[in-house]
Amino acid sequence: MNIFQHTTDHQEEGKMEFDPDTLKKEDRPGKKRDELRGKVLSLKDLVDYQEGTVASRMIVSTKAGSITLFSFDEDEGLSEHTAPYDAVVTILDGECEVWVQGETYQMKEGDTIIFPANIPHALSAVTRFKMSLTMIREKES
């Protein structure tokens, strides 16, 4: 399924814009993120699998960038899209297949890939999987 549905850490469901900048400040549950600071964390334990969908939890959100955790149920994925910034994806659990500008890669727990800014990419679950997405916004000159 290529429809990207999500459940945020405040449990609202629906389609998600891929750019976290589209979320209004009041829709960003910062209090739960603040509780994570200064602690040792197991990232894959901070987002649960949910049947038939993609779940997400933003754990860092600043003007400089964001870190978002995702869990994908089997047969879920993100359809081809671009992002205005480089995106670093690390697989935390399970396996997926990614496409970057026509190249296909098999990824598993511990693997990392950098999606270049403005280059088409997509991903799909081979098994249920979890990932961390880190986006660092570049300062405009």
HUMOMO-V668108 format. One record per residue. N is the residue number from 1. NEAR is the number of other C-alpha atoms within 10 Angstrom. Layout:
BEGIN
n->N near->NEAR
n->N near->NEAR
END
This chain:
BEGIN
n->1 near->13
n->2 near->13
n->3 near->13
n->4 near->18
n->5 near->20
n->6 near->21
n->7 near->21
n->8 near->22
n->9 near->18
n->10 near->12
n->11 near->11
n->12 near->9
n->13 near->13
n->14 near->11
n->15 near->12
n->16 near->16
n->17 near->11
n->18 near->13
n->19 near->12
n->20 near->16
n->21 near->13
n->22 near->10
n->23 near->12
n->24 near->8
n->25 near->9
n->26 near->7
n->27 near->10
n->28 near->16
n->29 near->16
n->30 near->14
n->31 near->8
n->32 near->13
n->33 near->15
n->34 near->11
n->35 near->10
n->36 near->13
n->37 near->11
n->38 near->7
n->39 near->7
n->40 near->7
n->41 near->10
n->42 near->8
n->43 near->16
n->44 near->17
n->45 near->12
n->46 near->16
n->47 near->20
n->48 near->19
n->49 near->18
n->50 near->15
n->51 near->12
n->52 near->13
n->53 near->20
n->54 near->27
n->55 near->24
n->56 near->25
n->57 near->22
n->58 near->23
n->59 near->21
n->60 near->16
n->61 near->17
n->62 near->10
n->63 near->10
n->64 near->10
n->65 near->15
n->66 near->18
n->67 near->19
n->68 near->20
n->69 near->26
n->70 near->25
n->71 near->30
n->72 near->31
n->73 near->21
n->74 near->22
n->75 near->15
n->76 near->25
n->77 near->24
n->78 near->19
n->79 near->16
n->80 near->15
n->81 near->13
n->82 near->19
n->83 near->16
n->84 near->13
n->85 near->18
n->86 near->18
n->87 near->21
n->88 near->17
n->89 near->19
n->90 near->20
n->91 near->23
n->92 near->22
n->93 near->19
n->94 near->19
n->95 near->22
n->96 near->25
n->97 near->16
n->98 near->20
n->99 near->17
n->100 near->19
n->101 near->12
n->102 near->9
n->103 near->8
n->104 near->13
n->105 near->11
n->106 near->13
n->107 near->20
n->108 near->19
n->109 near->15
n->110 near->12
n->111 near->14
n->112 near->16
n->113 near->15
n->114 near->14
n->115 near->22
n->116 near->17
n->117 near->14
n->118 near->12
n->119 near->15
n->120 near->16
n->121 near->21
n->122 near->19
n->123 near->21
n->124 near->23
n->125 near->22
n->126 near->19
n->127 near->17
n->128 near->20
n->129 near->25
n->130 near->29
n->131 near->28
n->132 near->23
n->133 near->18
n->134 near->20
n->135 near->24
n->136 near->15
n->137 near->15
n->138 near->12
n->139 near->7
n->140 near->4
n->141 near->3
END
